[in-house]
Amino acid sequence: MSQPELIITKLADLETEARNPRTSDLDTLSTEALVKALHDENITVLKAVEATLPYLSDLVNQTADRLILGGRLFYVGAGTSGRLGVLDASECPPTFGVDPGLVQGIIAGGDKALKKSVEGAEDLDDLGASDLHAAGITINDVVVGISASGRTPYVTGALHSAKTVGALTAAIVNVSNSEHSHHAAITLAAITGPESISGSTRMKAGTAQKLILNMLSTAVMVRLGKVYGNLMVDVRANNDKLRDRAIRIVTAATGSDHLAAERALADTNGRAKSAIVMLILDISPAEAESRLARAGGWVRRALELSDSD
């Protein structure tokens, strides 16, 4: 897909920095009117995200292909954008049962920047490059730079570093004609426009970024066979809530009762996928594991395999 032509802009020219005429009187509104005005702005985010879907689909397919080859998915950002990347990455292991290294969030200033602003870190492109280099970036990896302005030097450095080793590069931005599009093979530009409070991109821009990141990681995991129907069948049942969820997943997928699901999970060391295949086909845990291995971890494919496959 063609990407936007590079036009380097001044901060004042960015859509996210403009004053919003719809919220110019926030300090005069009643509380009820104030929250309504803020909510009305949030509603506009969905249309902005919708415009990115063709590019997001492309990114999902290419990311899944690379992860199958042993690659990893990296999110790189500063401030709010960096925190959102770390958040999405940290939720993948408990939700989809993947190794924590498969999806990683890298934020300017390191982990301490998750709670407190690390002034100046986002202005260093060399730091973005070195942080990514330290992660051992390879040609099979995917690096997604996240920046409302589309011009954060830390992200630029990371994208450039990724590009030099042949990794797939993508940018999630909230402005048109972004600088980052020059360094990314795929650009997802969700043009959220002026913020309710001028320049506060933790608001609409941040919301758009979170929506895109959630869709990206979820769709990639579906493409990797981590979901059966809409059930998270690779969930790691390592606490009471998740153990209960695993039982409910198995009962929903198989139509079995609570006790049968619990026993099947015990027989398969808590692996919901194996328990589902075992119960539906009435086979042993070992046979269920074998089918899943031959099906590349996909429950549906495992259920459809013939004895000769």
C-alpha positions as CSV (number, residue, x, y, z in Angstrom):
1,M,0.0,0.0,0.0
2,S,1.2,3.5,-0.8
3,Q,2.3,5.6,2.2
4,P,1.9,9.3,2.8
5,E,4.4,11.6,1.2
6,L,6.9,12.9,3.8
7,I,6.4,16.5,4.8
8,I,8.3,17.6,7.9
9,T,6.1,20.0,10.0
10,K,6.6,22.3,12.8
11,L,4.9,21.5,16.1
12,A,2.4,24.2,15.7
13,D,1.3,22.8,12.3
14,L,0.4,19.4,13.7
15,E,-3.3,18.5,13.9
16,T,-2.9,17.3,17.4
17,E,-1.6,20.7,18.5
18,A,-4.4,22.9,17.1
19,R,-7.1,24.5,19.3
20,N,-10.4,22.7,19.3
21,P,-13.2,25.2,18.6
22,R,-15.7,22.7,20.1
23,T,-14.1,22.8,23.5
24,S,-12.9,26.4,23.7
25,D,-15.1,27.2,26.7
26,L,-14.4,24.1,28.9
27,D,-13.8,26.2,32.0
28,T,-17.2,27.9,31.8
29,L,-19.2,24.7,31.6
30,S,-21.2,22.9,34.3
31,T,-19.7,19.6,35.3
32,E,-22.5,17.8,33.4
33,A,-21.8,19.8,30.2
34,L,-18.1,19.4,30.7
35,V,-18.1,15.6,30.8
36,K,-20.5,15.5,27.8
37,A,-18.2,17.7,25.8
38,L,-15.2,15.4,26.6
39,H,-17.3,12.4,25.7
40,D,-18.5,13.8,22.4
41,E,-14.8,14.2,21.4
42,N,-14.1,10.6,22.3
43,I,-16.8,9.5,19.9
44,T,-14.9,11.0,17.0
45,V,-11.9,8.6,17.6
46,L,-13.7,5.6,16.1
47,K,-13.9,7.1,12.7
48,A,-10.2,8.0,12.8
49,V,-9.2,4.5,13.7
50,E,-11.5,3.0,11.0
51,A,-9.5,4.8,8.4
52,T,-6.4,2.7,9.4
53,L,-8.0,-0.7,9.1
54,P,-6.7,-1.6,5.6
55,Y,-3.1,-0.8,6.8
56,L,-3.7,-2.6,10.1
57,S,-4.8,-5.8,8.2
58,D,-1.6,-5.7,6.2
59,L,0.4,-5.3,9.4
60,V,-1.4,-8.1,11.1
61,N,-0.7,-10.5,8.2
62,Q,3.0,-9.6,7.9
63,T,3.5,-9.7,11.7
64,A,1.9,-13.2,12.0
65,D,4.1,-14.4,9.2
66,R,7.3,-13.2,10.9
67,L,6.3,-14.5,14.3
68,I,5.8,-17.9,12.8
69,L,9.4,-17.7,11.6
70,G,10.6,-17.0,15.2
71,G,10.3,-13.2,15.1
72,R,9.1,-10.9,17.8
73,L,6.8,-7.9,18.0
74,F,8.2,-4.7,19.5
75,Y,6.3,-1.5,20.4
76,V,8.5,1.6,20.8
77,G,7.3,4.9,22.1
78,A,7.8,7.7,24.6
79,G,5.4,9.1,27.3
80,T,1.8,8.0,26.9
81,S,2.5,6.2,23.6
82,G,5.3,4.2,25.2
83,R,3.2,3.3,28.2
84,L,0.4,2.1,26.0
85,G,2.8,-0.1,24.1
86,V,4.2,-1.6,27.3
87,L,0.6,-2.2,28.6
88,D,-0.5,-4.0,25.5
89,A,2.7,-6.1,25.4
90,S,2.3,-7.0,29.1
91,E,-1.2,-8.3,28.6
92,C,-0.3,-10.8,25.9
93,P,1.2,-13.6,28.1
94,P,-1.7,-14.0,30.5
95,T,-4.3,-13.6,27.7
96,F,-2.8,-15.8,25.0
97,G,-0.3,-17.9,26.9
98,V,2.7,-16.6,24.9
99,D,6.2,-16.2,26.1
100,P,6.8,-12.7,27.6
101,G,9.5,-12.1,25.0
102,L,7.2,-12.5,22.0
103,V,5.6,-9.1,22.4
104,Q,7.7,-6.4,24.0
105,G,7.2,-2.8,24.9
106,I,10.2,-0.4,24.9
107,I,9.7,3.1,26.4
108,A,12.0,6.0,26.3
109,G,13.6,6.3,29.7
110,G,13.1,2.7,30.7
111,D,10.8,1.2,33.2
112,K,11.0,4.2,35.5
113,A,9.3,6.2,32.8
114,L,6.1,4.1,33.3
115,K,5.4,6.0,36.5
116,K,7.3,9.3,36.1
117,S,8.2,11.4,33.1
118,V,11.9,11.1,32.1
119,E,12.5,14.4,30.6
120,G,14.6,14.5,27.5
121,A,14.7,10.8,26.8
122,E,12.3,11.1,23.9
123,D,14.5,13.7,22.2
124,L,17.4,11.3,21.7
125,D,17.2,9.3,18.5
126,D,20.5,7.5,19.4
127,L,18.8,6.2,22.6
128,G,16.0,4.7,20.6
129,A,18.4,3.0,18.3
130,S,20.6,1.7,21.2
131,D,17.6,0.4,23.2
132,L,16.3,-1.5,20.2
133,H,19.8,-2.8,19.5
134,A,20.1,-4.1,23.0
135,A,16.9,-6.2,22.5
136,G,18.8,-8.1,19.7
137,I,16.6,-7.0,16.8
138,T,16.7,-9.4,13.8
139,I,15.3,-9.5,10.3
140,N,12.3,-11.6,11.4
141,D,11.2,-9.0,14.0
142,V,8.5,-6.4,13.7
143,V,9.0,-2.9,15.2
144,V,6.0,-0.6,15.7
145,G,6.8,3.0,16.5
146,I,4.0,4.8,18.4
147,S,3.9,8.6,18.4
148,A,1.0,11.1,18.3
149,S,3.1,13.7,16.6
150,G,4.7,11.2,14.2
151,R,8.1,12.9,14.8
152,T,9.4,11.8,18.2
153,P,13.2,11.4,17.8
154,Y,13.5,8.3,20.1
155,V,11.0,6.5,17.9
156,T,12.7,7.7,14.7
157,G,16.0,6.2,15.9
158,A,14.4,2.9,16.8
159,L,12.6,2.7,13.4
160,H,15.8,3.6,11.5
161,S,17.7,0.9,13.5
162,A,15.1,-1.7,12.7
163,K,15.1,-0.8,9.1
164,T,18.8,-1.3,8.7
165,V,18.6,-4.9,9.9
166,G,15.6,-5.7,7.6
167,A,13.0,-5.9,10.3
168,L,9.4,-4.9,9.4
169,T,8.7,-1.4,10.5
170,A,5.4,0.3,11.1
171,A,4.2,3.5,12.6
172,I,1.1,4.4,14.6
173,V,0.6,8.2,14.4
174,N,-2.2,10.7,14.8
175,V,-1.2,13.3,12.2
176,S,-1.0,13.3,8.4
177,N,2.2,13.5,6.5
178,S,4.2,12.3,9.5
179,E,8.0,12.1,9.6
180,H,7.8,8.5,10.9
181,S,6.0,7.4,7.7
182,H,9.4,8.0,6.0
183,H,10.9,5.3,8.2
184,A,8.1,2.8,8.3
185,A,7.0,0.3,5.7
186,I,3.4,0.6,7.0
187,T,1.9,3.7,8.5
188,L,-1.4,3.7,10.5
189,A,-2.4,7.3,10.7
190,A,-5.5,7.8,12.9
191,I,-6.1,11.5,12.5
192,T,-7.9,12.4,15.7
193,G,-7.6,16.1,15.3
194,P,-7.4,18.8,17.9
195,E,-7.6,17.5,21.5
196,S,-10.2,18.6,24.0
197,I,-7.3,20.3,25.9
198,S,-4.9,21.6,23.3
199,G,-1.9,19.3,22.9
200,S,-3.0,16.7,25.5
201,T,-2.5,13.7,23.3
202,R,-3.1,11.3,26.2
203,M,-6.7,11.9,25.4
204,K,-8.1,11.2,21.8
205,A,-4.8,10.3,20.3
206,G,-3.9,8.0,23.2
207,T,-7.4,6.3,22.9
208,A,-6.9,5.7,19.2
209,Q,-3.5,4.2,19.8
210,K,-4.8,1.8,22.5
211,L,-7.6,0.7,20.2
212,I,-5.2,0.0,17.3
213,L,-2.7,-1.8,19.6
214,N,-5.5,-4.0,21.1
215,M,-6.6,-4.9,17.6
216,L,-3.1,-5.6,16.3
217,S,-2.1,-7.9,19.1
218,T,-5.5,-9.7,19.2
219,A,-5.7,-10.2,15.5
220,V,-2.1,-11.5,15.3
221,M,-2.9,-14.0,18.1
222,V,-6.0,-15.2,16.3
223,R,-3.8,-15.7,13.2
224,L,-1.4,-17.7,15.3
225,G,-4.1,-20.1,16.5
226,K,-4.4,-18.7,20.0
227,V,-8.2,-18.5,19.8
228,Y,-10.9,-21.0,19.1
229,G,-14.1,-19.2,18.0
230,N,-13.8,-16.3,20.4
231,L,-12.4,-18.3,23.3
232,M,-8.9,-17.6,24.6
233,V,-7.9,-21.2,24.6
234,D,-4.2,-20.6,25.4
235,V,-4.9,-18.8,28.6
236,R,-2.4,-19.6,31.4
237,A,-4.5,-20.7,34.4
238,N,-2.0,-19.6,37.1
239,N,-4.4,-18.0,39.5
240,D,-7.9,-18.8,40.8
241,K,-9.6,-16.4,38.4
242,L,-7.9,-17.8,35.4
243,R,-8.4,-21.4,36.5
244,D,-12.1,-20.7,36.7
245,R,-12.0,-19.0,33.3
246,A,-10.2,-22.1,31.8
247,I,-13.0,-24.3,33.1
248,R,-15.6,-22.0,31.6
249,I,-13.7,-21.9,28.3
250,V,-13.7,-25.7,28.1
251,T,-17.3,-26.0,29.0
252,A,-18.3,-23.4,26.4
253,A,-16.2,-25.1,23.7
254,T,-17.3,-28.6,24.4
255,G,-20.7,-28.4,26.0
256,S,-19.4,-30.5,28.9
257,D,-20.3,-29.9,32.5
258,H,-18.1,-28.1,35.1
259,L,-16.8,-31.4,36.6
260,A,-15.9,-33.0,33.3
261,A,-14.0,-29.8,32.2
262,E,-12.2,-29.6,35.5
263,R,-11.1,-33.3,35.2
264,A,-10.0,-32.8,31.6
265,L,-7.9,-29.8,32.5
266,A,-6.3,-31.8,35.3
267,D,-5.5,-34.6,32.8
268,T,-3.9,-32.2,30.4
269,N,-1.9,-30.2,33.0
270,G,-4.2,-27.2,32.7
271,R,-4.0,-26.9,28.9
272,A,-7.4,-25.8,27.7
273,K,-6.7,-26.6,24.0
274,S,-5.8,-30.2,24.8
275,A,-8.8,-30.6,27.1
276,I,-11.2,-29.3,24.4
277,V,-9.8,-31.7,21.7
278,M,-9.8,-34.6,24.2
279,L,-13.4,-34.1,25.2
280,I,-14.9,-33.3,21.8
281,L,-13.2,-36.3,20.1
282,D,-13.3,-38.6,23.2
283,I,-9.6,-39.4,23.0
284,S,-6.7,-39.6,25.4
285,P,-4.7,-36.5,26.5
286,A,-1.7,-37.8,24.5
287,E,-3.7,-38.2,21.4
288,A,-5.1,-34.7,21.8
289,E,-1.6,-33.3,22.2
290,S,-0.5,-35.2,19.1
291,R,-3.4,-33.8,17.0
292,L,-2.6,-30.2,18.2
293,A,1.1,-30.6,17.3
294,R,0.2,-31.8,13.8
295,A,-2.3,-28.9,13.5
296,G,0.2,-26.3,14.5
297,G,-1.6,-25.5,17.7
298,W,-4.9,-24.7,16.1
299,V,-7.9,-26.3,17.9
300,R,-10.2,-26.2,14.9
301,R,-7.6,-27.8,12.6
302,A,-6.9,-30.5,15.2
303,L,-10.6,-31.4,15.4
304,E,-10.8,-31.6,11.6
305,L,-7.7,-33.8,11.0
306,S,-8.2,-37.1,9.5
307,D,-6.4,-40.2,10.8
308,S,-4.1,-40.0,7.8
309,D,-3.1,-36.4,8.3
